[in-house]
Amino acid sequence: MAYHDELFKQGRQAGLADRVAEAALLYRSAASAALEVGDRTAWFKCMVRAASATGDKGDIRASLALLLEARESEPEDAPQFEAWSARREIFFITQSIRPERSRLKQLLADLRFYATTHSARAAELLLLEGSLNSFCGDWRTALACFETAWQAKDGHDLKAYNAYIAASHCLRLGQPSACRDWIFALDQCEDKSVPRWSAESTLLLARAEGQPFATLLSNLRTYTDRAAGVQRADTADIVRELVARTHLLDPNAGDPAADFHPSRSELRQAPRNRQVVHSRYDAHLLHLDYRLACLRYVASVPAVDDFYYYQPQQVPASLVPTDLAQFQRRLHKARAAVASTLRYARHLDTLLECDYRQREVQARSERIEEIARAVG
């Protein structure tokens, strides 16, 4: 076996084990070794795999640079899988760093055209279409894409991801029973990520339904155990958000603004996926929901989940905070978080020609002002 083939094999094994940083290094080494012996086809194959692994570990711009270098010198006998993957990854990267809707629709149209003459699966095209609809806030159309992709004959190895993403969209649409059905379908799939995705989906469902904190904590521990060791940047940010949001619902944790509150401790850690604009928005929204939770605590309003908001906050007609000065400080910080998050939401919504992020932020603002009016 040639040296670059051995390195490629090692990179693939690392990738399958979610050791994406190691996989990226091995694939790049394999690409260099292939170039030294003049094997341009193997070089292209390794470069595309290196780009994908580099993106998974959170360096989106480096991933794009590798992809563009590979595409610039793409050989005529490029492997079909990597040739398709290179074009698909450019769609994902564009969606991640500057998601202009018109540009994304054009890239999707180009991918559909490419699929007519090359080996590309209908299930993958449906996933791409669903992803675009999801980022535009059209959960229903996105879910329809994922359901159709689930049924596609050429998407057997994508079924687990389809079920995982469909479950989360059901919660967005207020359909917890459908979410539960998708979790059951997910558990029947054969994929190394199933235990982690299933634990995450189960936790989200429990949080949306307002199940007791002891249940949430048990589900959270299961998820963090299964996510341990995964080097993907998006997984690290999911862990950060789930830990913070879950502990904001702990009735015995005390003031979320206290130095050693678990949610505050998580928010001290910067998100990993900062090159992805959607992750940055998620971080903004999490910070806003944290500020809202701090305000509720000082106003003696019971905690609620602000993400799904199946159980609205209960604010009496009149509130008298024990520390009015502290209430005013927290109210100011909550309003500042609204303004900051709204600016970023407006930026993304403008690019994607939608308004769902601005509506999400405005809903938080209305909850804040409801508490403010009760205090008077």
Backbone hydrogen bonds, N-H to C=O, Kabsch-Sander energy under -0.5 kcal/mol:
donor,donor_aa,acceptor,acceptor_aa,energy
6,E,2,A,-2.0
7,L,3,Y,-2.3
8,F,4,H,-2.2
9,K,5,D,-2.3
10,Q,6,E,-2.1
11,G,7,L,-2.4
12,R,8,F,-2.5
13,Q,9,K,-2.0
14,A,10,Q,-2.2
15,G,11,G,-2.4
16,L,12,R,-2.4
17,A,13,Q,-1.1
18,D,15,G,-1.9
19,R,14,A,-2.8
20,V,18,D,-1.3
23,A,19,R,-2.4
24,A,20,V,-2.6
25,L,21,A,-1.8
26,L,22,E,-2.3
27,Y,23,A,-2.7
28,R,24,A,-2.1
29,S,25,L,-2.1
30,A,26,L,-2.3
31,A,27,Y,-2.3
32,S,28,R,-2.1
33,A,29,S,-2.2
34,A,30,A,-2.4
35,L,31,A,-2.0
36,E,32,S,-1.8
37,V,33,A,-1.0
38,G,35,L,-1.1
39,D,34,A,-2.6
40,R,38,G,-1.3
43,W,39,D,-2.1
44,F,40,R,-2.4
45,K,41,T,-2.2
46,C,42,A,-2.5
47,M,43,W,-2.3
48,V,44,F,-2.3
49,R,45,K,-1.8
50,A,46,C,-2.5
51,A,47,M,-2.4
52,S,48,V,-2.1
53,A,49,R,-2.3
54,T,50,A,-2.5
55,G,51,A,-2.2
56,D,52,S,-2.0
57,K,53,A,-1.5
58,G,55,G,-1.6
59,D,54,T,-1.9
60,I,58,G,-1.2
63,S,59,D,-1.8
64,L,60,I,-2.4
65,A,61,R,-2.1
66,L,62,A,-2.1
67,L,63,S,-2.2
68,L,64,L,-2.7
69,E,65,A,-2.0
70,A,66,L,-2.2
71,R,67,L,-3.0
72,E,68,L,-2.1
73,S,69,E,-1.1
74,E,71,R,-1.2
78,A,75,P,-1.4
83,A,79,P,-2.5
84,W,80,Q,-2.3
85,S,81,F,-2.6
86,A,82,E,-2.6
87,R,83,A,-1.3
88,R,84,W,-2.5
89,E,85,S,-3.0
90,I,86,A,-1.4
91,F,87,R,-1.3
92,F,88,R,-2.0
93,I,89,E,-2.9
94,T,90,I,-2.4
95,Q,91,F,-2.3
96,S,92,F,-1.3
97,I,93,I,-2.3
98,R,94,T,-1.8
100,E,98,R,-2.1
101,R,99,P,-0.5
101,R,351,L,-2.8
104,L,100,E,-2.6
105,K,101,R,-2.6
106,Q,102,S,-1.7
107,L,103,R,-2.4
108,L,104,L,-2.4
109,A,105,K,-2.1
110,D,106,Q,-2.5
111,L,107,L,-2.1
112,R,108,L,-2.2
113,F,109,A,-2.2
114,Y,110,D,-2.6
115,A,111,L,-2.2
116,T,112,R,-0.8
116,T,113,F,-0.9
117,T,113,F,-0.5
117,T,114,Y,-1.2
118,H,114,Y,-0.9
120,A,118,H,-1.0
125,L,121,R,-1.6
126,L,122,A,-2.2
127,L,123,A,-1.8
128,L,124,E,-2.2
129,E,125,L,-2.3
130,G,126,L,-2.7
131,S,127,L,-2.4
132,L,128,L,-2.1
133,N,129,E,-2.2
134,S,130,G,-2.3
135,F,131,S,-2.2
136,C,132,L,-1.0
137,G,134,S,-1.9
138,D,133,N,-2.6
139,W,137,G,-1.5
142,A,138,D,-2.3
143,L,139,W,-2.8
144,A,140,R,-2.0
145,C,141,T,-1.9
146,F,142,A,-2.1
147,E,143,L,-2.5
148,T,144,A,-2.1
149,A,145,C,-2.4
150,W,146,F,-2.0
151,Q,147,E,-1.1
152,A,148,T,-0.8
152,A,149,A,-0.7
155,G,152,A,-1.1
158,L,155,G,-1.4
159,K,155,G,-0.5
159,K,156,H,-1.1
162,N,158,L,-2.5
163,A,159,K,-2.6
164,Y,160,A,-2.3
165,I,161,Y,-2.7
166,A,162,N,-2.4
167,A,163,A,-2.2
168,S,164,Y,-1.3
169,H,165,I,-1.6
170,C,166,A,-2.0
171,L,167,A,-1.4
172,R,168,S,-1.5
173,L,169,H,-1.6
174,G,171,L,-1.3
175,Q,170,C,-3.0
179,C,175,Q,-2.0
180,R,176,P,-2.3
181,D,177,S,-1.7
182,W,178,A,-2.1
183,I,179,C,-2.2
184,F,180,R,-2.0
185,A,181,D,-2.2
186,L,182,W,-2.7
187,D,183,I,-2.3
188,Q,184,F,-0.7
188,Q,185,A,-0.9
189,C,186,L,-1.8
191,D,189,C,-0.7
194,V,191,D,-1.7
197,W,193,S,-2.9
198,S,194,V,-3.0
199,A,195,P,-1.9
200,E,196,R,-2.2
201,S,197,W,-2.6
202,T,198,S,-2.4
203,L,199,A,-2.0
204,L,200,E,-2.4
205,L,201,S,-2.3
206,A,202,T,-2.2
207,R,203,L,-2.5
208,A,204,L,-2.6
209,E,205,L,-2.2
210,G,206,A,-0.5
210,G,207,R,-0.9
211,Q,206,A,-2.4
215,T,212,P,-0.7
216,L,212,P,-1.9
217,L,213,F,-3.2
218,S,214,A,-1.9
219,N,215,T,-2.5
220,L,216,L,-2.7
221,R,217,L,-2.3
222,T,218,S,-1.9
223,Y,219,N,-2.2
224,T,220,L,-2.9
225,D,221,R,-2.2
226,R,222,T,-1.9
227,A,223,Y,-2.0
228,A,224,T,-1.0
230,V,227,A,-1.9
231,Q,18,D,-2.2
233,A,56,D,-2.3
234,D,56,D,-0.5
236,A,232,R,-1.8
237,D,233,A,-1.8
238,I,234,D,-1.9
239,V,235,T,-2.5
240,R,236,A,-2.1
241,E,237,D,-2.4
242,L,238,I,-2.9
243,V,239,V,-2.5
244,A,240,R,-2.1
245,R,241,E,-3.0
246,T,242,L,-2.2
247,H,243,V,-2.1
248,L,244,A,-1.3
249,L,246,T,-1.6
250,D,247,H,-1.2
253,A,250,D,-1.2
258,A,255,D,-2.0
261,H,258,A,-1.7
265,S,261,H,-2.3
266,E,262,P,-2.0
267,L,263,S,-2.2
268,R,264,R,-1.0
269,Q,266,E,-1.5
274,R,272,R,-1.2
276,V,273,N,-1.5
277,V,96,S,-2.9
277,V,275,Q,-0.6
280,R,276,V,-1.9
281,Y,277,V,-2.0
282,D,278,H,-2.4
283,A,279,S,-2.1
284,H,280,R,-2.2
285,L,281,Y,-2.8
286,L,282,D,-2.4
287,H,283,A,-2.2
288,L,284,H,-2.2
289,D,285,L,-2.5
290,Y,286,L,-2.1
291,R,287,H,-2.3
292,L,288,L,-2.2
293,A,289,D,-2.0
294,C,290,Y,-2.3
295,L,291,R,-1.9
296,R,292,L,-2.4
297,Y,293,A,-2.1
298,V,294,C,-1.8
299,A,295,L,-1.4
300,S,297,Y,-1.3
301,V,296,R,-2.7
306,D,304,V,-0.7
309,Y,305,D,-0.9
315,V,313,Q,-0.7
319,L,374,A,-2.7
322,T,298,V,-0.5
327,F,323,D,-2.1
328,Q,324,L,-2.4
329,R,325,A,-2.0
330,R,326,Q,-2.4
331,L,327,F,-2.6
332,H,328,Q,-2.2
333,K,329,R,-2.0
334,A,330,R,-2.4
335,R,331,L,-2.4
336,A,332,H,-2.1
337,A,333,K,-2.2
338,V,334,A,-1.9
339,A,335,R,-2.2
340,S,336,A,-2.3
341,T,337,A,-2.6
342,L,338,V,-2.7
343,R,339,A,-1.7
344,Y,340,S,-1.6
345,A,341,T,-2.7
346,R,342,L,-2.7
347,H,343,R,-1.8
348,L,344,Y,-2.2
349,D,345,A,-2.9
350,T,346,R,-2.1
351,L,347,H,-1.6
352,L,348,L,-2.3
353,E,349,D,-0.7
353,E,350,T,-0.5
354,C,349,D,-2.1
359,R,355,D,-2.0
360,E,356,Y,-2.1
361,V,357,R,-2.3
362,Q,358,Q,-2.5
363,A,359,R,-2.0
364,R,360,E,-1.5
365,S,361,V,-2.3
366,E,362,Q,-2.2
367,R,363,A,-1.6
368,I,364,R,-2.3
369,E,365,S,-2.5
370,E,366,E,-1.8
371,I,367,R,-1.6
372,A,368,I,-2.3
373,R,369,E,-2.5
374,A,370,E,-1.5
375,V,371,I,-1.6
376,G,372,A,-2.1
